[in-house]
Amino acid sequence: MSEAPDWMELEDRHGLGVYAKRPIRLVRGEGARVVDAEGREYIDCVTGVGVAAVGHAHPRVVEAIRDQAGRLVTAYELFYHEMRARFTAKLAALLPGDLDRFFLCNSGTEAVEGAIKFARLVTGRAGITAAMRGYHGKTMGALSATWEKSYRTPAEPLVPAIGHAPFNNIEKFTARIDEETAAVLVEPVQGEGGVRPADPSFLAAVETRCREVGALLILDEVQTGGGRTGKFLAAEHFGVTPDMVCLAKAVGGGLPLGVIACGARVKGIPPRFHTSTFGGNPLSCAAGLAALEVIEQEGLAERAAVLGARFRKQLTAADLPVVRGVRGLGLMIGLELKQKAGRYLAPLAERGVLALLAGNSVLRFLPPLVITESDLDRVADAVIEVLQ
């Protein structure tokens, strides 16, 4: 095999250094596997932080992108086009409740930005309550709702009237929601914050309080949406009815695509209040439509529920002394350790498994929803081996 170009040196030379890169040069992928420039194969439990939910190079997504790229790549939303219409119609059919109107953008953080704006416009209020340990993105509005101080502090001053309360603490969280609150913004499962599912009673109490004071409930399902947790939306596990849901990652089929899904209470938004040059472009919508069809027709949410429960059971049964706990929903899994987790990423990669962190002490696994049982068993075996 010919020597690969020195991409690492080129990226290091021309990048700003804002990513903590690993010395792995990926060149292709298929299903749950990716291959590096040296020909080494890995089971991918990073998946672009949950983007490749239908796997790498799924034939239906590849075909949709190729076909659309040869016909029309961009069409600003001054004009209609088929792929946007079909994507939004399919998404409306998959979402629960009255979430059937959409603003399309390019990423999760953009979806959060728009949702905050819509909430302030609709309610005429400014206050936003978010959760401690929550993560919503790094653009200024989304960053203001993100909890991690190392992200926030260097960018201050941030957007005003956005505050935080303890996740899963009903009394303290609901006490922050009042007649000045435009919206509550919360993840049903905190991803970057340690893969921490909400307590059903917590989300129910937050929804009730929002209704009492006229605030909107926004769920950030950028990482959880699209079948990752065993339901198309994680909200379906908890029986809550959000006014807005922020989506991205899995619903784009690998291309940049963010969504604000809006219910009936989100109304009266005037033309040009919020727009996006690339939002809803034909190429991303074609990939997104193909991905949604795969998720639905291949039963990937249901598959995630079964495989995720199996994987968590394997890790729990291993009874590893270094492990404090195993948690998550579906194929969104966190393994909390009694020490820093970063030291285990390289040994896992040496055994052919790519994993993530979720804070200093949590190993996070977000495999494609198409992963085979045998590959997931290999992941479990590798994790148990390096943690023993």
N, C-alpha and C positions, 0 to 999 in steps of 0.2 A: 504493500500500500504506500503510495507516495506521501511524503511528509506534508502535513496540513499547513496552510499559511499561519503565520504567527499572529492570529487574531487577538490573542490575549494582550500582546504588546501594543497592537494598534488601538484596541479599545481603551486600554489603560492610558495611552498617550493622549487620546482625543476626548475621553470622557471626563466628567467633572468629579468623579470619585464618590458619587452619592450612593452607590450600591456596594454592599459588602460581597464581592463576587467570589465564587468558588472556582478553582482551577479546572473547570470542565468545559470543553468546547463541543456543544451539541450541534449535530448536523442533520439528523432526521428522526422521525418517530412514527410509530404505527401502534394503534391501540393504546395499551398501557406501557409500552416500551419506548425508550429513546436510546439513540446511539451517539457516541461522541466521535471526535475526529480520529481517534486512535482505534476505533472499531469496538470499543467496550460498550456493552449493553446494560441498561439500567431499567428497573421498574420505577416508573415516575409517580411518586406520591406528593409531588410539588404541583405539577400541572398548571404552571403559570399562576400559582395561588388559586387553584380551583377553576381555571378557565377551560381546560381541556376535559370537560365532563363527559363528552361522548368519545373521548380518546383522540389520539393524534391521527391525522390523515384519514378520518372516517370517510369511506368512499362516497357517501351521499353528500357530505359537506364539501369535499373536494370537487365533485361534479357540479354542485350548485355554484361554487366560486368560479370555476372555469367557464361555465356557461354565461354567468352574469357579467364577468369581466370582459367577455367578447362582445357584449351588447351595450351595456351602459353602466358606468362606475359611479358617476355622481349625478344627483338631481336634487338640488336644494328644494326645501319644502314650500317654495312658491308654486311648485308643480306637483301633480299626482304621479305616482308610479306603482306598478303592480306589486313589486316585492314588499314595499312598505305596507300596502294594504293587506297583503296576505300574511305578513309577519304579525301585524297587530291583531288581525282577526284570529289567528291561531293562538296568540298569547292570551287574548281575552277568553277564549274557550278553555284554556288550561287554568286560569286564575280563579280563585274562589270569590264568592260575593259579587259586589258590584264594581270590581276593579276592571273596568273595560274601556278606559280612555287613557291615552299615553302621550308622554313627551319623550322623544327619542334623542339621545345624545351619544357620547363616545366612551364613557367610563363610569365607574361607580361613584367616584368623588364628584363628577359633574351632576350625576343624578341627585346626590345629597344636596349640592348647592342649589339646584332648581327646586327641590322639595322645600327647603327652608324659605326660599323666596315665595313660593306659592302659598305656604302656610301663613306667612306674614301678610301677604296681599289679601287672602281670603278672610282671615280673622280680624285684620286691622290691628293686630298686636305684634309685639316684638320678641317676647320671651321664648326661648327654646330650652327645654330641659333634656339633657343627655345623661348617659350613665358613666360612672367611674369604670375604668378599664375598657371603655368602649373605643372602637376605632371606626372612623367614617371617611378617611381620606386625608390628603395633605394640601389641597387648595384652601384658601383662607377661611371660607365659611365652614367647610367640612372639618378643617383642622381645628377650628374653634370648638367644635363638638367632640373632637377626639380627646382622649384623656391623657395620653402619654406626654409627660412634661418635657422630655428631651426633644420632641417634635415641636411642641408649642412655644416654649420659652424663647428660642432664637428668633421667632417670627413675630413676636409681640410688638405693638398692640394688635390684638385679634378682634374679630367681630364682636361688638358688645351684645349684652343681654342673652348670652348663651352660658348656661351654668350646668353643673353636674351634681348627681346624687348617687348614693350607693346602689349598685345593681342587686336585685333580688331582696332589697330591704323595703318592704311595702310602706311602712310608716314614714321613713325619711324621704323616700322618693316621692310619694304622693303629696307630702307636705310642700314640695316645691312647685306643684302644679296648681295654679290659681287663675283668677280672671285676667291676669296679665300674660298668661302663657299662650303663645300661638300654637305650639306643637311640642309633643314629646317625640324624641328621636332615639330609637333603641334597637339593638340587634337581638333577635330571638335566641341566637346562640352567639356569644362573643367569640370572635375568631382570633384576632391578634391578642386579645386579652386573656387567652388561655384555654380556648375551646370550652366555654362555660355556658351551658344551656340555662335559659331563664326558668324559674319556677312557674308552673302554670298559674298558681294563685297570684304571683307577682304581676304577670302580664294582664290577667283579668282585672286586678285592682287598678292598674294603670289605665286600662281602657275605660273602666267605670268612672274614674276620676276625670279623665279627659271629657267624657260625655257630660259630667256634672257641671263643668266650668266652661264648656264650649271650645276646648282645645282640640287640635287634630292629633291623631296617632299616626306617626310615620315609622314603619319598620324598615330597617336597613337589612335587606336580604341579598346584598351584593355577593356575599360568599355562600349563603345558605340556599338561595333560590335556584330553581332549575332541577330539582330532584335530589340535591346533595344529601339532605337529611332524611330521606325516605318518604317525603311528600314533595309535591312540586314547590310549595312554599313551606318553610318551617312554621309559619303562622298556623298552618292547618293542624299541627300537633297540639296547639294551645287553645284553640277555639276562640281566638280573638278576630275582630274585624277591623283591620287598619283602614285609615283614610287614604294613605299613600304607601306604596312599597317601592323602594329603590332596588333595582336589579342591574346586573352587568355580568361579567365573567361567563358563566355557563350558557347564558341565553344568546351569546354572540357567535357560537360555534368556533371560537378562536380569533375572530376579528373584533376590533373595537366597537362595542355597542353597549350603551347604557340606557336604562329605561326608568322613567317615573310612571308608575301605574297609579291611576287616580280613581277614587270612588265618588259617590254622588255628592258628598259634602264639599268637594273641591270644584268650585264653579266660579264664574264671573271673571275669568282670566282674560284680559283684553289682548287683541292682536299685537305682536311685536314686543310684548312684555318680557318674553324669554325665548331666545332662538339659538340655533346651533348650525354653523356652516356645514359640518359633516354629519350631523345627526340624521339618522334614518336614511343614510345613503344606500343605493340599491345593492352594492356589494355586501355590506355588513348585514343588511336585511335578508339577502339570499342565504348567506351562511347561517344566520340566526334562525330562519324558517326551517332549514334543513335540520339544524340541531334540535329544535323543538319537536319536529316530527320524529326524529330518532328517539328522543327522550320518551315521547308518548308511545310510539309503536313498539319499541323494544322493552317497555316497562322498566326503564332505568331507575325511577324513583323507588319502585317496589324492590328492585334488585339491590339498591343501596341499603334499604332497611334490613334485608336478610344478610347480606355480606358484612355490613357494618356490625351487626349484632354478633355474628360469628367471629369477626376479628377481635372485637372487644373481649369476648369470652376467652379466646386464646391467650390474649395478653394478661387478663385477670388470673386465669388458671395457672399461668407460669409462676405466680407469686414471687416476683423478683424483689429482693430486699431494697433495691435502689428506687423502686416505684412507689410513689405516694398514692396514686390513683389513676384510673382509666375512665374517661368520660367522653361524651359526644352524642351525636345523633346520626344515624345512617353512616355514610362514608365521610364524615367529618369527625375526626377522632383526635383526642389529645391525651398524651401520656405524661402525667405530671411526675417529675422526679424529685428526689430529696437533695439534688445537687444541680449544678448548671448543666443544661441539656446540650449546649453547643459542641461539647467535646465528643459527642457521639455521631455527629453528622458525617464526618470523614470516614470513620469505621463502617458506617452503614453504606456509604457510597462504595467503599472497597468491596463490599459484599453485594453490590449491584442494586442498592435501594437509595433513591433520592427522597429526602424528607425535609420538613420545615421546622422552624421554631415558632412558638407562640408565647413570647416572653422568655425570661431567662431559664426557666426550669421545665418548660413543656415542649415535648416533641409532638409535632402536628403532622397528620397524615391526611392528604386529600387526593386519593388515587382517582383515576378515571372511573366513572360509573360502569364502564364496560369491562373492568378488570376481571380476569378469570379467578376462580377459586384457587387454582394451583399457584397463580402469581401472588395472590393475597396470602396464601400459606407461606410462600417464600419470604414475603415481607415480615410476617410474624416470626418466622424462624430466625431471620437476620436480626430483628430487634431483640429477641430473647438472647441470642448468642452474644451480642455486643454489650448487653446490660447485665449479664451474669457475673 
